[in-house]
Amino acid sequence: MPIINYRTREINCKIVYVGPSLGGKTTNIQNIHGLIPDQNRTKLSSIDTEGDRTLFFDYFSMDLADIAGFKTKFLIYGVPGQPYYRSTRKMVLNGVDGLVFVADSDKSRLADNEESLEDLKGMLKEYGYDYSTLPIVFQYNKRDLFFITPVDEFEDLLNDRGCRSFEAVAIRNQGVVETFRAICAEVIQKLNSTLAQQFGSSYR
């Protein structure tokens, strides 16, 4: 649930990019960060291992226009996909408002995608989150590879909720913005519903 500070009239919404290791989460976040005007976002913070994988997490925040008189900020995170860093993923998922699952289209990594999603569902359950209602968008990345998993197969194996999904080649910035806009829209829609419930007929 978004963090709403009624005293300062601020709202913080957390979006987390998840998925198997080396699937393209960091590339997505770097591209998005580069497209946002400096005055509307913070510096991108990343900690990498020697192998170029995200060790802790990628993070930046961006300001949006006011919503119902509240200054709204999105906190954007990318978490490591390796099984070894499960505790890191779980920590970052605490307080999540929206998810982008970045699947690796390399056919040889189909099982990794399935395992990553099942692990995600397990961690959300540990926090008491309802996966069936949490905003999530799927991105099928690396569509430029030769041997790839067909979109229909991804939809059957991963997208059991029928959520919005996008094909992407993140290193070329294809499908990156579309994915980000979609999850932002999902989170804002749910935020509006939350504010309407809290303010009732006085909400505009």
C-alpha positions as CSV (number, residue, x, y, z in Angstrom):
1,M,0.0,0.0,0.0
2,P,1.3,3.5,-0.8
3,I,2.8,5.4,2.1
4,I,0.5,8.4,2.6
5,N,1.7,11.3,4.9
6,Y,-1.3,13.4,5.7
7,R,0.8,16.0,7.6
8,T,3.1,16.8,4.7
9,R,0.5,15.7,2.1
10,E,3.0,13.4,0.3
11,I,2.5,9.9,-1.2
12,N,5.3,7.4,-1.9
13,C,4.6,4.5,-4.2
14,K,7.1,1.7,-4.7
15,I,7.6,-0.1,-8.0
16,V,10.0,-3.1,-8.1
17,Y,11.5,-4.7,-11.1
18,V,11.9,-8.5,-10.6
19,G,12.8,-11.5,-12.6
20,P,15.7,-14.0,-13.2
21,S,19.3,-12.8,-13.1
22,L,20.7,-11.1,-16.1
23,G,17.2,-10.7,-17.6
24,G,17.4,-7.0,-18.2
25,K,16.1,-5.4,-15.0
26,T,19.0,-3.0,-14.6
27,T,19.0,-2.1,-18.3
28,N,15.3,-1.1,-18.0
29,I,15.9,1.1,-15.0
30,Q,19.0,2.8,-16.5
31,N,17.0,3.6,-19.6
32,I,14.0,4.9,-17.8
33,H,16.2,7.0,-15.5
34,G,18.0,8.6,-18.5
35,L,14.7,9.7,-20.0
36,I,13.3,11.5,-17.0
37,P,14.3,15.2,-16.7
38,D,17.0,15.9,-14.0
39,Q,14.6,18.1,-11.9
40,N,12.1,15.2,-11.6
41,R,14.3,12.4,-10.4
42,T,17.2,11.6,-8.1
43,K,20.5,10.1,-9.0
44,L,20.5,6.4,-9.9
45,S,22.2,4.3,-7.2
46,S,23.6,0.9,-8.2
47,I,25.9,-1.6,-6.6
48,D,27.3,-4.2,-8.9
49,T,29.4,-7.3,-8.5
50,E,32.5,-8.0,-10.5
51,G,30.3,-10.0,-12.9
52,D,28.1,-7.0,-13.7
53,R,25.1,-8.4,-11.8
54,T,23.2,-6.3,-9.4
55,L,24.5,-7.1,-5.9
56,F,22.1,-5.2,-3.7
57,F,19.6,-3.2,-5.8
58,D,19.2,-0.4,-8.3
59,Y,17.2,2.6,-7.0
60,F,16.0,6.1,-7.9
61,S,12.9,8.1,-7.2
62,M,10.8,10.4,-9.5
63,D,8.3,13.1,-8.8
64,L,4.8,13.1,-10.4
65,A,2.2,15.7,-10.7
66,D,0.0,16.2,-7.6
67,I,-2.8,13.7,-7.1
68,A,-5.8,14.9,-5.0
69,G,-3.6,17.6,-3.5
70,F,-0.8,15.2,-2.5
71,K,2.8,15.4,-3.9
72,T,3.3,12.0,-5.4
73,K,6.7,10.2,-5.7
74,F,7.5,6.9,-7.3
75,L,10.4,4.9,-5.8
76,I,11.8,2.6,-8.5
77,Y,13.9,-0.5,-7.5
78,G,15.5,-3.3,-9.3
79,V,16.5,-6.4,-7.3
80,P,19.1,-9.2,-8.0
81,G,17.7,-12.4,-9.5
82,Q,20.2,-14.9,-8.2
83,P,18.8,-17.4,-5.7
84,Y,21.7,-16.4,-3.3
85,Y,20.2,-12.9,-2.9
86,R,16.7,-14.0,-1.9
87,S,16.9,-12.1,1.4
88,T,17.7,-8.9,-0.5
89,R,14.7,-9.4,-2.8
90,K,12.4,-10.0,0.1
91,M,13.6,-6.9,1.9
92,V,13.1,-4.6,-1.1
93,L,9.6,-6.1,-1.8
94,N,8.4,-4.9,1.6
95,G,5.9,-2.2,0.9
96,V,5.7,-2.8,-2.8
97,D,2.9,-1.2,-4.7
98,G,3.6,-2.4,-8.2
99,L,5.8,-5.0,-10.0
100,V,7.4,-5.4,-13.3
101,F,8.4,-9.0,-14.0
102,V,11.2,-9.0,-16.6
103,A,11.4,-12.4,-18.3
104,D,14.4,-13.6,-20.2
105,S,13.3,-14.7,-23.7
106,D,16.3,-17.0,-24.2
107,K,14.7,-20.4,-24.7
108,S,17.3,-22.0,-22.4
109,R,16.1,-19.9,-19.5
110,L,12.4,-20.8,-19.5
111,A,12.8,-22.7,-16.2
112,D,14.6,-19.8,-14.6
113,N,11.7,-17.5,-15.4
114,E,9.2,-19.9,-13.9
115,E,11.3,-20.4,-10.8
116,S,11.8,-16.7,-10.4
117,L,8.0,-16.1,-10.5
118,E,7.2,-18.8,-8.1
119,D,9.8,-17.4,-5.7
120,L,8.2,-14.0,-6.0
121,K,4.8,-15.4,-5.2
122,G,6.2,-17.1,-2.2
123,M,7.9,-14.0,-0.8
124,L,4.7,-11.9,-1.3
125,K,2.7,-14.6,0.5
126,E,5.2,-14.3,3.4
127,Y,4.4,-10.6,3.7
128,G,0.7,-11.2,3.5
129,Y,0.3,-9.6,0.0
130,D,-2.3,-10.9,-2.4
131,Y,-0.6,-11.6,-5.7
132,S,-3.9,-11.8,-7.5
133,T,-4.6,-8.1,-6.8
134,L,-1.2,-6.5,-6.7
135,P,-0.5,-4.4,-9.9
136,I,2.0,-6.3,-12.1
137,V,3.1,-5.9,-15.7
138,F,5.1,-8.5,-17.6
139,Q,7.9,-7.7,-20.0
140,Y,9.3,-10.4,-22.3
141,N,12.8,-9.1,-22.9
142,K,15.6,-10.0,-25.3
143,R,13.3,-10.6,-28.3
144,D,16.2,-10.0,-30.6
145,L,17.7,-13.4,-29.7
146,F,17.5,-16.3,-32.2
147,F,16.1,-19.1,-30.0
148,I,13.4,-17.5,-27.9
149,T,10.3,-18.5,-26.0
150,P,7.2,-17.7,-28.0
151,V,4.9,-15.0,-26.4
152,D,2.0,-17.4,-26.3
153,E,4.1,-19.8,-24.2
154,F,5.1,-17.1,-21.8
155,E,1.5,-16.0,-21.4
156,D,0.4,-19.5,-20.5
157,L,3.3,-20.2,-18.1
158,L,3.7,-16.8,-16.4
159,N,0.8,-14.5,-17.0
160,D,-2.0,-16.5,-15.3
161,R,-3.8,-13.3,-14.4
162,G,-4.0,-12.0,-17.9
163,C,-2.1,-8.8,-17.0
164,R,-0.7,-6.4,-19.5
165,S,2.5,-7.6,-21.2
166,F,5.1,-6.2,-23.6
167,E,7.8,-7.6,-25.8
168,A,11.1,-5.7,-25.4
169,V,14.7,-5.4,-26.4
170,A,15.9,-3.4,-23.4
171,I,19.4,-2.8,-24.6
172,R,17.8,-0.9,-27.6
173,N,15.3,0.8,-25.4
174,Q,12.4,-1.1,-27.2
175,G,9.4,-1.8,-25.0
176,V,11.0,-0.2,-21.9
177,V,9.0,3.0,-21.8
178,E,5.7,1.2,-22.7
179,T,6.3,-1.2,-19.8
180,F,7.0,1.5,-17.3
181,R,4.0,3.6,-18.4
182,A,1.8,0.6,-18.0
183,I,2.9,-0.2,-14.4
184,C,2.7,3.5,-13.4
185,A,-0.9,3.6,-14.7
186,E,-1.8,0.4,-12.8
187,V,-0.4,1.8,-9.6
188,I,-2.0,5.2,-10.0
189,Q,-5.4,3.5,-10.7
190,K,-5.1,1.5,-7.5
191,L,-4.0,4.6,-5.6
192,N,-7.0,6.6,-6.8
193,S,-9.2,3.7,-5.6
194,T,-7.5,3.8,-2.2
195,L,-7.9,7.6,-1.8
196,A,-11.5,7.4,-2.9
197,Q,-12.2,4.8,-0.1
198,Q,-10.4,6.9,2.5
199,F,-11.9,10.3,1.5
200,G,-15.3,9.1,0.3
201,S,-17.4,11.6,-1.5
202,S,-15.0,14.5,-0.7
203,Y,-12.3,12.9,-3.0
204,R,-11.8,14.5,-6.4
